[in-house]
Amino acid sequence: MKRAALALVLLLAMPAHAAPRCDLGLILAMDVTTSVSPEEWEMQRSGLAQAIAAQPQWPQTTVIVVQWAFQQRITIEPTLVASRADAAALAAQIAVMPRAFDGHTKLAQAMEFLVDLADEMPCERKVIDVHGDGQDYPPPGQPVRARERAFLLGITVNALAIESSESYAHPGYARLADYYQAQLVTPDGFVIDAEGHGDFARAIKQKLSLEIAGARPEPTRVAEAR
């Protein structure tokens, strides 16, 4: 996180006429927990790269890619994307990005890291895009605390729930998406379902299109404050 923070500090220190405008700060948080097999990791990585390259229009966007499990690591530093050419270059980086680690699903810990990172971004709109296939484990983790802090800071948290027979949802929630909606997503955010890792490419393309446009899906899956 220190290198990304330094990049953001340098951006803030630039004279107003020199600093690039940032309309959207977008943090893409990728699940690399033990439940994600090497083949499923490749589906996430290639699906995200394809989705970024496919977006036809971009506002002035600063993108950061984070991998999370029992710890968090920034694997692509703050990158300015303002055109399809910029998006293609970022997609090429993601397509060859190595997996950093694996381990337990420390979602609450990851959320604290992501909110701190988003809060540093000098952007008009800030979005954390969390991809995951399970709840905080081993319990008890409370990602809702970081969710509430994000909302107070004006940060939107959206989620992509990768549903499967092995998805570990909290008792009391029929689907992982319901758990994410209740525990993770801010009231101005939404959840997109992927029916397994094989559906990830479709889901992340839809999700990115909505986030870039500042829109939500219809019918909306908007989190209610719990």
N, C-alpha and C positions, 0 to 999 in steps of 0.2 A: 504493500500500500504506500510505502514511503516514496517510491519513484513516481507513482501517479499523483500523489499529493504535491510533489515538487513540480510536476508538469502543470498542475492547476495553479499553483502559486505563481509560477513564471507567467502564465497566461493572465492572471489578475494584475500582475505588476506591469504589464505592457501599457504604454500610453493608449488613451481611448481611441486615437486615430489608427493605431497599429494593431490592436487586439482584434482577432476575428470575432464577429458577432456569433453568439450561440443561442439559437432559438430553442433547441431541444438537447437536453443531456440524457442519453440513453445508456443504461447499464444492462448488459445482457449476462445473466447469471446462470451458468450451465451446471447441471447436476452431474457430478462424477463420483457419486457414492458407490459402495460395493455392489448394490443391486443393479447397477448399469454395467452390462457386459461389454467387452471390446467391440462387438458387433453393434450394440445399441449406442455406444459412444460414437461410432462412425456415422450412424444414422443421425444423431444430434448434430455432429460437426458438419457433415455434408448438407444436411437440411437447412441449417442456419446460414451456411455460405450461399446456398442457392437462393434462399429467401432474400438475403441482403442484395445480391446481384440483380434480383428480379424487380426490385422496387423502382418504379419509373421516375419518381420525383422525391427529392429530399429537401427539407428546410436546412438551414445551417445547423448541423447536428454533430455533437461530440459523443462518440461511441467508446465505451469501455467494455471489455469482455472479462468476466470473472468466472473461475471454476470454484465450485464449493462442494464440500463433503464434511469431514470433521474439522477442516480448516478452510481458509479461503486464499485464493491467489489471483492477482491480476495477471492475465496471460496475454492480453493486448492492451497496451497503454492508451491513454486518451487520443483518439484519432478523429480528425475533422472529416465529415462526409457532407458534401454539398452538391454532388452531381452523381450521375451514373458511373462516371469514370472513377470517382472516389470510392463508390460502393463496390465496384469491381475489384479495386485494389485491396479493400478491406476483406472482401469475400475470398480472395486468393490467400490472404494471410490466415484466415480462419480454416480454410480447407486443408492446410498442412500443420495446423496448430497441434502440438502434442498434448496428450492428457497429462495433467500435472500430478495426480495422485488418485487414491480412492479411500474409502473409509466409511464410518458411520454417518448418518444423516443428521447433522447438527444445523437444522434449519433456523432455529432461533438465533444461534450464534452468527450464522451467515447473514441473517437479516440485520443484525446490529452493525456488522461490517459494511453492508451495502448502503444502509441509511447514512452512516458517517461519510461514506464516499460520495454519495449523491449530494449531500449537504454542502460539500466543498465545490461543487461544479457551478461555475458562473453562467448559468443558462436560464432563459426565461421560463422554460418548462422542464421538469425533471421527472423521468420515468425509470423505475426499476422493473425489469422484465425477468421474473424468476421461473425457471424450468425445473420441474421435479417429478419424481415418481413415488414419493413417500412422505410421511410425516416426520417430525422431529423424533430421532431415536438414538440412544435409548431415552424414553421419557423420564421426567417431565420437562419439556421445553415449551416456552411460551412466546412464539413468534408474534403473537398479537401485541405484545408490549412495543416491539419495534415498529409494527404496523401503525400503532397509534401515534408514535413519535414522528413517523414519516408524514402522516396526514397533517399534524400540527406544523411541520416544516414546509408544507406545500409540495411534498413529493408524492407522486402517484406510484402505487405498487400494483402491478398486474401479474398474473400467474398463468403458466401453461401446465396443466395437470396431465401427466402421462399415465393414463389408466391402463391397468393390466391385471391379470389374475394374481400377480405378485405385489401389486400396489398395497402399501401398508397404510391404511387410513385409520384415523382415531375412532374408537368405538363411539357410536352415536351418529356417525356420518355414513350415509349410504355409499358415497363415492369420494374419491380423493379430491375432486373438484369442489365438493361441498366443504370439506375440511379447509382447503385453501381459501375459499370464499369467506369462511367464518374467521379464520386465524391469520391470514396473510395479506389479503387484498384490501386496499384502502377504499373508503366509500365512493370515491370517484374512479375506481379501477374496475377491472373485470377479469374473469377466468375464461380461458379457452381450453376445451378438452381435446386431447389426442388419444385415440383408441389404440394405445400401445406405441412403442417407439417407431413402428413402421408407418404410423400416421403423423409423425412429428413434422415432417417437411411441409405437409399441407397446413397443419395447425400454426406453425411458426410464421409461414408466409402470410396467413390471414391476420395473425396477431401483430406482426410488424406493420402491415398496411394500416391497421387501425391506430396503432401508436404513433406512427408518423403523421397521420391526419388529425390526431387528437380526437378520435371518435371511439365509439364503443359498439360491440356487436348487437345485432337484432335477431332474436329477442335478447335483451341485455342480461348478463350475469353479473350484476353489480353487487358488490359486497355491502351488507348492512352492518352497521356498528353493533357489535355484540357486547 
